[in-house]
């Protein structure tokens, strides 16, 4: 991994710039564009290689064992989060940090390219376990990007523009996803060879997007972190855990975020219900992809702008919406309402994707704005590591679905979302500080 040597210097977003106002504005605009293009590319790639939709459908279509399909989301989410407290300890020792992101993006691109090679050449169990192995490397590399992206953003993009950056990127990527979903919607699924070719092409395009993102992110003009803000204590990897006891607002944020991971865990159970009540065809995949893309296109910019005003409010609103949506799904399934199932689940998935987009934008903006140069990487890593552990524990919700039905799993997750909305009221409004 190519990491820049430690150099003394000043931060950009958290300290007063020494350059003229015009020069600083130009630098911010350049960094905004570079990070926007990088985020659009990776977010679009995320949807083309989505474990929740595309990879799961791909493995099922070509005979992979159900066990490998069930492992996709836990591995994708947890392995990207669990090692982050150690990554942050390493990152905090360097003055230039964008190369962590570039390296992670390259590894993700190569891993997704491997998905394409695997689906072109393999079938059955060997395909499933090959994808799982590649997804492991993908997820670990994603941890590099997660910690470093927020750290670099916090030092190169001023407060008040960060939510807009994230939301705009998600909206543009949503538009690209709609195009992909429309193509899938028009494809006939009679022959497996065209389908296999299509999956391979999707993975190749996604891989190219991650490599392109790495090239653009490398152009970010990142001022070196000052020597006073570089942490060379290699024994402090777990020292950030004490922050949960000493920093009340960080603790409240982690608890709120814990409840709101229910919006991520709810998706596969909705997909299971959709498969039960619809024909489960390849055409249905296209409809869900379009719904996901529309949600990002129509909502992400809104969430981003609202998050720049009050990310706390975004977390409260999305928690309430998720609770109501889960209750609606439960009522539909238990009462056999005479509403067309295909239309209903398309709308429900659209709403869930909209809600989850708000949760992601809200929590990212809150965390970046709450932290400072000295503790941002540690805050991000600590929060993500804890959530990674809890995501693994959250997989136990599947036991509820197995014993009582997926609708009860959705209802229990809706309750968690409601508790998240209530707990978010305890958070400080960091945008007003």
C-alpha positions as CSV (number, residue, x, y, z in Angstrom):
1,X,0.0,0.0,0.0
2,X,1.4,3.3,-1.0
3,X,1.2,5.7,1.9
4,X,2.7,9.2,1.9
5,X,5.5,9.9,4.4
6,X,4.6,11.8,7.5
7,X,4.9,15.5,7.1
8,X,4.0,18.4,9.3
9,X,1.4,20.9,8.1
10,X,-1.9,22.5,8.7
11,X,-5.4,21.0,8.1
12,X,-7.8,22.7,5.8
13,X,-11.4,22.5,6.9
14,X,-10.7,22.6,10.6
15,X,-8.2,25.4,10.8
16,X,-7.9,28.9,9.2
17,X,-6.4,28.7,5.7
18,X,-3.2,30.7,5.0
19,X,-3.9,31.2,1.3
20,X,-6.1,34.0,0.0
21,X,-9.9,33.6,0.0
22,X,-10.1,33.1,-3.8
23,X,-7.3,30.5,-3.7
24,X,-9.0,28.6,-0.9
25,X,-12.4,28.7,-2.7
26,X,-10.8,27.3,-5.8
27,X,-9.1,24.6,-3.9
28,X,-12.4,23.7,-2.1
29,X,-14.2,23.6,-5.5
30,X,-11.5,21.3,-7.0
31,X,-11.7,18.9,-4.0
32,X,-15.5,19.0,-4.1
33,X,-15.5,17.9,-7.8
34,X,-12.9,15.2,-7.3
35,X,-14.7,13.7,-4.4
36,X,-18.1,14.0,-6.0
37,X,-16.9,12.1,-9.1
38,X,-15.3,9.4,-6.9
39,X,-18.4,9.0,-4.8
40,X,-20.7,8.8,-7.8
41,X,-18.5,6.1,-9.3
42,X,-18.3,4.0,-6.2
43,X,-22.0,4.4,-5.3
44,X,-23.0,3.4,-8.8
45,X,-20.6,0.4,-8.6
46,X,-22.2,-0.5,-5.2
47,X,-25.6,-0.8,-6.9
48,X,-24.3,-2.8,-9.8
49,X,-22.7,-5.3,-7.4
50,X,-25.2,-5.1,-4.6
51,X,-25.1,-8.1,-2.3
52,X,-28.7,-7.5,-1.3
53,X,-30.0,-7.7,-4.9
54,X,-27.5,-8.4,-7.7
55,X,-25.1,-10.8,-6.1
56,X,-27.8,-12.7,-4.3
57,X,-29.8,-13.0,-7.6
58,X,-26.6,-14.1,-9.4
59,X,-25.6,-16.8,-7.0
60,X,-29.2,-18.2,-6.9
61,X,-29.4,-18.2,-10.7
62,X,-26.3,-20.4,-11.1
63,X,-26.7,-23.0,-8.4
64,X,-24.7,-21.6,-5.5
65,X,-25.7,-23.0,-2.0
66,X,-28.2,-21.1,0.0
67,X,-25.5,-20.7,2.8
68,X,-23.3,-18.6,0.5
69,X,-26.3,-16.4,-0.4
70,X,-27.1,-15.9,3.3
71,X,-23.5,-14.8,4.1
72,X,-23.4,-12.0,1.5
73,X,-24.9,-9.2,3.5
74,X,-23.3,-10.0,6.9
75,X,-19.8,-10.3,5.3
76,X,-20.3,-7.2,3.1
77,X,-21.4,-5.0,6.1
78,X,-19.5,-6.4,9.1
79,X,-16.0,-7.0,7.6
80,X,-16.0,-3.4,6.3
81,X,-16.7,-2.1,9.9
82,X,-15.0,-4.5,12.4
83,X,-11.3,-3.6,11.7
84,X,-11.8,0.1,11.4
85,X,-10.5,1.0,14.9
86,X,-7.2,-0.6,13.9
87,X,-7.2,1.1,10.6
88,X,-7.8,4.5,12.3
89,X,-4.8,3.9,14.6
90,X,-2.6,3.4,11.5
91,X,-4.2,6.3,9.5
92,X,-3.7,8.7,12.4
93,X,0.1,8.3,12.1
94,X,0.2,9.8,8.6
95,X,0.0,13.4,7.4
96,X,-1.5,12.6,4.0
97,X,-4.4,10.1,4.1
98,X,-6.0,10.1,0.7
99,X,-3.8,7.2,-0.3
100,X,-5.6,4.9,2.1
101,X,-8.8,5.6,0.1
102,X,-7.1,5.1,-3.2
103,X,-5.6,1.8,-2.2
104,X,-9.0,0.6,-0.8
105,X,-10.8,1.6,-4.0
106,X,-8.3,-0.3,-6.2
107,X,-8.7,-3.5,-4.1
108,X,-12.5,-3.2,-4.3
109,X,-12.3,-2.8,-8.1
110,X,-10.1,-5.8,-8.5
111,X,-12.4,-7.9,-6.2
112,X,-15.5,-6.9,-8.2
113,X,-13.7,-7.7,-11.4
114,X,-13.1,-11.1,-9.9
115,X,-16.9,-11.5,-9.4
116,X,-17.3,-11.1,-13.2
117,X,-14.6,-13.7,-14.0
118,X,-16.2,-16.1,-11.5
119,X,-19.7,-15.9,-12.9
120,X,-18.3,-16.3,-16.4
121,X,-16.4,-19.5,-15.6
122,X,-17.9,-21.2,-12.6
123,X,-21.2,-22.7,-11.4
124,X,-22.7,-24.1,-8.2
125,X,-20.8,-24.3,-4.9
126,X,-17.5,-23.2,-6.3
127,X,-19.0,-20.1,-7.7
128,X,-20.7,-19.3,-4.3
129,X,-17.5,-19.7,-2.2
130,X,-15.3,-17.9,-4.7
131,X,-17.6,-14.9,-4.5
132,X,-17.6,-15.1,-0.7
133,X,-13.8,-15.1,-0.7
134,X,-13.7,-12.1,-3.1
135,X,-16.3,-10.3,-1.1
136,X,-14.1,-10.7,2.0
137,X,-11.3,-8.8,0.4
138,X,-13.8,-6.3,-1.0
139,X,-15.2,-5.6,2.5
140,X,-11.9,-5.3,4.2
141,X,-10.8,-2.8,1.6
142,X,-14.0,-0.9,2.1
143,X,-13.0,-0.4,5.7
144,X,-9.9,1.5,4.5
145,X,-12.1,3.8,2.4
146,X,-14.7,4.3,5.1
147,X,-12.3,5.7,7.7
148,X,-10.1,7.7,5.3
149,X,-13.0,9.2,3.3
150,X,-14.6,10.9,6.3
151,X,-11.2,12.1,7.5
152,X,-10.2,13.6,4.2
153,X,-13.7,15.1,3.6
154,X,-13.6,16.7,7.1
155,X,-10.3,18.4,6.2
156,X,-10.9,19.3,2.6
157,X,-14.7,20.2,2.5
158,X,-16.1,22.9,4.8
159,X,-18.9,22.2,7.2
160,X,-22.2,23.0,5.4
161,X,-21.2,21.3,2.2
162,X,-20.5,17.8,3.3
163,X,-24.1,16.5,3.4
164,X,-24.7,18.1,0.0
165,X,-21.7,16.3,-1.4
166,X,-22.8,12.9,-0.1
167,X,-26.4,13.5,-1.1
168,X,-25.7,14.8,-4.6
169,X,-23.4,11.8,-5.3
170,X,-26.1,9.4,-4.2
171,X,-28.7,11.1,-6.4
172,X,-26.6,11.0,-9.5
173,X,-25.7,7.3,-8.8
174,X,-29.4,6.7,-8.4
175,X,-30.1,8.0,-11.9
176,X,-27.4,5.6,-13.3
177,X,-29.0,2.8,-11.4
178,X,-32.4,3.5,-13.0
179,X,-30.9,3.0,-16.4
180,X,-29.4,-0.3,-15.3
181,X,-32.7,-1.4,-13.8
182,X,-34.6,-0.5,-17.0
183,X,-32.2,-2.6,-19.0
184,X,-32.7,-5.6,-16.7
185,X,-36.4,-5.1,-16.9
186,X,-36.4,-5.5,-20.6
187,X,-34.2,-8.7,-20.6
188,X,-35.9,-12.0,-21.1
189,X,-34.7,-14.8,-18.8
190,X,-35.3,-17.8,-21.0
191,X,-31.6,-18.7,-21.6
192,X,-29.0,-18.8,-18.8
193,X,-26.1,-17.9,-21.2
194,X,-27.3,-14.3,-21.9
195,X,-28.0,-13.9,-18.2
196,X,-24.5,-15.1,-17.3
197,X,-23.0,-12.7,-19.8
198,X,-25.1,-9.8,-18.4
199,X,-23.9,-10.5,-14.9
200,X,-20.3,-10.6,-16.0
201,X,-20.7,-7.3,-17.9
202,X,-22.3,-5.7,-14.8
203,X,-19.4,-6.7,-12.7
204,X,-16.8,-5.5,-15.2
205,X,-18.5,-2.1,-15.4
206,X,-18.6,-1.9,-11.6
207,X,-14.9,-2.8,-11.4
208,X,-14.0,-0.1,-13.9
209,X,-16.0,2.5,-11.8
210,X,-14.0,1.7,-8.7
211,X,-10.7,2.0,-10.5
212,X,-11.8,5.3,-12.0
213,X,-12.8,6.5,-8.6
214,X,-9.4,5.8,-7.3
215,X,-7.8,7.9,-10.1
216,X,-10.1,10.9,-9.3
217,X,-9.6,10.7,-5.6
218,X,-5.9,10.7,-6.0
219,X,-6.3,14.3,-7.4
220,X,-7.7,15.6,-4.1
221,X,-5.5,18.5,-2.8
222,X,-5.1,17.4,0.8
223,X,-3.1,19.6,3.1
224,X,-0.9,17.6,5.4
225,X,-2.1,17.1,9.0
226,X,-0.1,19.3,11.4
227,X,2.5,17.5,13.5
228,X,0.5,18.2,16.6
229,X,-2.4,16.2,15.3
230,X,-0.4,13.1,14.2
231,X,-0.7,10.2,16.6
232,X,2.3,7.9,16.6
233,X,1.3,5.9,19.7
234,X,0.9,2.4,18.3
235,X,-0.4,1.2,21.6
236,X,-3.6,3.3,21.4
237,X,-5.6,1.2,19.0
238,X,-8.2,0.4,21.6
239,X,-7.8,3.5,23.6
240,X,-10.7,5.1,21.8
241,X,-13.1,2.7,23.6
242,X,-12.9,5.0,26.7
243,X,-14.6,7.7,24.6
244,X,-17.9,5.8,25.0
245,X,-17.7,6.6,28.8
246,X,-16.3,10.1,28.6
247,X,-18.1,11.5,25.6
248,X,-21.8,11.4,26.2
249,X,-22.8,12.7,22.7
250,X,-20.7,10.1,21.0
251,X,-22.3,7.4,23.2
252,X,-25.8,8.7,22.3
253,X,-24.9,8.7,18.6
254,X,-23.6,5.1,18.7
255,X,-26.8,4.0,20.5
256,X,-29.0,5.9,18.0
257,X,-27.1,4.4,15.1
258,X,-27.4,0.9,16.6
259,X,-31.2,1.1,16.6
260,X,-31.2,2.5,13.0
261,X,-29.2,-0.3,11.5
262,X,-32.6,-1.9,11.4
263,X,-33.2,0.0,8.1
264,X,-30.4,-2.1,6.6
265,X,-31.4,-5.4,8.1
266,X,-35.0,-5.0,7.0
267,X,-34.2,-5.2,3.3
268,X,-33.6,-8.9,2.9
269,X,-36.8,-9.8,4.8
270,X,-38.7,-7.5,2.4
271,X,-37.1,-9.2,-0.5
272,X,-38.2,-12.6,0.9
273,X,-41.7,-11.4,1.3
274,X,-41.7,-9.9,-2.2
275,X,-40.5,-13.3,-3.6
276,X,-43.3,-15.0,-1.8
277,X,-46.1,-12.7,-3.0
278,X,-44.8,-12.1,-6.6
279,X,-43.5,-14.4,-9.4
280,X,-39.9,-13.9,-8.4
281,X,-38.8,-13.5,-12.0
282,X,-35.8,-11.8,-13.4
283,X,-38.1,-9.0,-14.4
284,X,-38.9,-8.5,-10.7
285,X,-35.2,-7.8,-10.1
286,X,-35.3,-5.0,-12.6
287,X,-38.3,-3.5,-10.9
288,X,-36.5,-3.5,-7.5
289,X,-33.3,-2.1,-9.0
290,X,-35.3,0.8,-10.5
291,X,-37.1,1.4,-7.2
292,X,-33.7,1.6,-5.4
293,X,-32.3,3.9,-8.1
294,X,-35.4,6.2,-8.0
295,X,-35.2,6.4,-4.2
296,X,-31.6,7.6,-4.4
297,X,-32.2,10.0,-7.3
298,X,-35.2,11.6,-5.6
299,X,-34.2,11.7,-2.0
300,X,-30.5,11.8,-1.5
301,X,-30.0,15.5,-2.4
302,X,-32.9,16.4,-0.1
303,X,-31.5,14.4,2.8
304,X,-28.1,15.9,2.2
305,X,-29.3,19.5,2.3
306,X,-31.5,18.8,5.4
307,X,-28.5,17.1,7.1
308,X,-26.4,20.2,6.5
309,X,-29.1,22.1,8.5
310,X,-29.7,19.4,11.1
311,X,-28.5,15.8,10.7
312,X,-30.1,15.0,14.1
313,X,-33.5,15.8,12.6
314,X,-32.8,13.5,9.6
315,X,-32.1,10.6,12.0
316,X,-35.3,11.3,13.9
317,X,-37.5,11.5,10.7
318,X,-36.1,8.4,9.1
319,X,-36.5,6.4,12.3
320,X,-40.2,7.3,12.5
321,X,-40.7,6.5,8.7
322,X,-39.0,3.1,9.1
323,X,-41.2,2.2,12.1
324,X,-44.4,3.2,10.2
325,X,-43.2,1.3,7.0
326,X,-42.6,-1.9,9.0
327,X,-46.0,-1.7,10.6
328,X,-47.6,-1.2,7.1
329,X,-45.9,-4.3,5.7
330,X,-46.9,-6.4,8.7
331,X,-50.5,-5.3,8.3
332,X,-50.5,-6.0,4.6
333,X,-49.1,-9.6,5.0
334,X,-51.2,-10.5,8.1
335,X,-54.5,-9.2,6.7
336,X,-54.1,-10.3,3.0
337,X,-55.0,-6.8,1.7
338,X,-56.3,-6.8,-1.9
339,X,-53.5,-4.6,-3.2
340,X,-51.4,-5.8,-6.1
341,X,-48.3,-7.4,-4.5
342,X,-45.9,-6.4,-7.3
343,X,-46.9,-2.8,-7.0
344,X,-47.0,-2.9,-3.2
345,X,-43.5,-4.3,-2.7
346,X,-42.0,-2.1,-5.4
347,X,-43.4,0.9,-3.4
348,X,-42.3,-0.5,-0.1
349,X,-38.8,-1.2,-1.4
350,X,-38.7,2.4,-2.8
351,X,-39.7,3.8,0.6
352,X,-37.1,1.6,2.5
353,X,-34.4,2.7,0.1
354,X,-35.4,6.3,0.6
355,X,-35.3,5.9,4.4
356,X,-32.0,4.1,4.4
357,X,-30.5,6.8,2.2
358,X,-31.5,9.3,4.7
359,X,-30.1,7.3,7.6
360,X,-26.7,7.0,5.8
361,X,-26.5,10.7,4.9
362,X,-27.7,11.7,8.3
363,X,-25.3,9.6,10.3
364,X,-22.3,10.4,8.1
365,X,-22.9,14.1,8.2
366,X,-23.5,14.1,12.0
367,X,-20.3,12.1,12.7
368,X,-18.1,14.3,10.4
369,X,-19.5,17.5,11.8
370,X,-19.4,16.3,15.4
371,X,-15.7,15.4,15.3
372,X,-12.5,17.4,14.9
373,X,-9.2,16.7,13.1
374,X,-7.7,15.2,16.2
375,X,-10.5,12.7,16.8
376,X,-12.4,12.3,13.5
377,X,-10.7,9.1,12.4
378,X,-11.0,7.6,15.9
379,X,-14.7,8.5,16.1
380,X,-15.4,7.0,12.7
381,X,-13.5,3.8,13.4
382,X,-14.9,3.3,16.9
383,X,-18.5,3.8,15.8
384,X,-18.1,1.5,12.8
385,X,-16.3,-1.2,14.7
386,X,-19.1,-1.3,17.3
387,X,-21.8,-1.4,14.6
388,X,-19.9,-4.2,12.8
389,X,-20.1,-6.3,15.9
390,X,-23.8,-5.5,16.4
391,X,-24.6,-6.3,12.7
392,X,-23.3,-9.8,13.3
393,X,-25.6,-10.0,16.3
394,X,-28.4,-8.5,14.3
395,X,-28.3,-11.5,12.0
396,X,-30.1,-13.4,14.8
397,X,-33.3,-11.6,13.6
398,X,-33.3,-14.3,11.0
399,X,-34.4,-16.7,13.8
400,X,-37.5,-14.7,14.2
401,X,-38.3,-15.0,10.5
402,X,-37.6,-18.7,10.5
403,X,-39.9,-19.4,13.5
404,X,-42.7,-16.9,13.0
405,X,-42.3,-15.5,9.5
406,X,-40.5,-12.7,7.8
407,X,-43.3,-10.2,8.6
408,X,-42.5,-10.6,12.3
409,X,-38.8,-9.9,11.6
410,X,-39.8,-6.8,9.8
411,X,-42.1,-5.7,12.7
412,X,-39.3,-6.2,15.2
413,X,-36.9,-4.2,13.2
414,X,-39.6,-1.5,12.8
415,X,-39.7,-1.3,16.6
416,X,-36.0,-0.8,16.7
417,X,-36.2,2.0,14.2
418,X,-38.8,3.7,16.3
419,X,-36.6,3.5,19.4
420,X,-33.8,5.0,17.3
421,X,-35.9,8.0,16.4
422,X,-36.7,8.5,20.1
423,X,-33.1,8.2,21.2
424,X,-32.0,10.6,18.4
425,X,-33.8,13.3,20.4
426,X,-31.0,13.2,23.0
427,X,-28.3,14.1,20.4
428,X,-26.8,17.6,20.3
429,X,-27.5,19.6,17.2
430,X,-23.9,19.8,16.0
431,X,-24.8,21.9,12.9
432,X,-25.8,24.8,15.2
433,X,-22.4,24.9,16.9
